[in-house]
């Protein structure tokens, strides 16, 4: 599905997987925090700690994705552009469409052009 995506063509797929993994770890901490609610022991402090760790992981994973995945030519941050231009009230358009995109939304780069900062010595 994502074989022809810009993120794969430009060698940034590892960033996508790392960011998603960080978020998944945060969701796991939230899940454990919810499970602790049903135990009869006094686990309120541990619940709060797990919730805060989960929140920190999810937010840091999102921030990492938004800032690190860029076009090699125009340096536009693809996921930030996608997230900032979405209509938050249109729930049908939610979802990660950028990982499957085959062109840069700003400069229309298809992954063939390289950054002009590469010099031959």
C-alpha positions in Angstrom: 0.0 0.0 0.0 2.8 2.5 0.9 5.4 1.2 -1.5 5.2 4.3 -3.8 4.7 6.8 -1.1 6.9 9.9 -0.8 7.9 8.9 2.7 9.3 5.6 1.5 10.9 7.1 -1.6 12.8 9.7 0.4 14.0 7.3 3.0 12.0 8.6 5.9 9.9 5.5 6.5 11.9 4.8 9.7 10.8 8.1 11.1 7.2 7.2 10.4 7.5 3.8 12.2 9.4 5.3 15.1 6.8 8.1 15.7 4.0 5.6 15.5 5.8 3.3 17.9 6.3 6.1 20.4 2.6 6.9 20.2 1.6 3.2 20.5 3.7 3.0 23.7 1.8 6.0 25.1 -1.5 4.4 24.3 -0.3 1.2 26.1 0.5 3.3 29.2 -3.0 4.8 29.0 -4.5 1.3 28.7 -2.6 0.1 31.8 -3.8 3.2 33.7 -7.4 2.3 32.8 -6.9 -1.3 33.9 -5.5 -0.2 37.3 -8.8 1.5 38.0 -10.5 -1.9 38.5 -8.0 -3.2 41.0 -9.1 -2.8 44.7 -5.7 -1.6 45.9 -4.9 2.1 46.3 -3.3 2.6 42.9 -4.3 6.3 42.4 -0.7 7.6 42.3 0.4 4.9 39.9 -2.7 5.6 37.7 -1.8 9.3 37.5 1.8 8.5 36.8 0.9 6.1 34.0 -1.5 8.6 32.5 1.1 11.4 32.5 3.8 9.1 31.0 1.3 8.0 28.3 0.3 11.6 27.5 4.0 12.6 27.3 4.8 9.7 24.9 1.8 10.4 22.6 2.5 14.1 22.4 6.2 13.6 21.8 5.5 11.0 19.1 3.1 13.4 17.3 5.6 16.2 17.6 8.4 14.1 16.3 6.3 13.1 13.3 5.1 16.6 12.5 8.6 18.1 12.7 10.9 15.4 11.3 9.2 14.2 8.0 10.0 16.8 5.4 10.3 17.2 1.7 14.0 16.9 0.7 13.6 19.7 -1.9 11.4 22.4 -0.4 11.8 21.4 3.3 8.0 21.6 4.0 6.8 19.5 6.9 4.3 17.2 5.2 2.4 15.9 8.3 2.2 19.3 9.8 0.8 20.7 6.6 -1.8 17.9 6.5 -2.8 18.3 10.1 -3.0 22.1 10.0 -5.2 22.2 6.8 -7.8 19.6 7.9 -11.3 20.5 8.8 -11.6 19.1 12.4 -15.4 18.8 12.2 -15.3 16.6 9.1 -14.7 13.2 10.7 -14.8 11.3 7.3 -11.5 12.9 6.3 -9.6 11.9 9.4 -6.9 9.4 9.0 -3.3 9.2 7.8 -3.5 10.0 4.1 -0.1 11.6 3.9 1.9 8.3 4.3 0.3 7.1 1.0 0.7 10.3 -0.9 3.0 10.1 -3.9 3.9 13.8 -4.3 4.8 16.7 -2.1 1.8 18.9 -1.5 3.8 22.1 -1.8 6.4 21.7 -4.6 4.9 18.7 -6.3 8.2 16.7 -6.0 7.7 13.0 -6.8 10.8 11.9 -4.9 13.1 11.9 -7.9 14.6 15.3 -7.3 17.1 15.7 -4.6 18.0 18.6 -2.3 20.0 21.4 -4.1 22.4 21.5 -1.1 24.2 18.3 -2.4 27.5 19.3 -3.9 29.9 17.2 -6.0 33.5 17.6 -4.9 
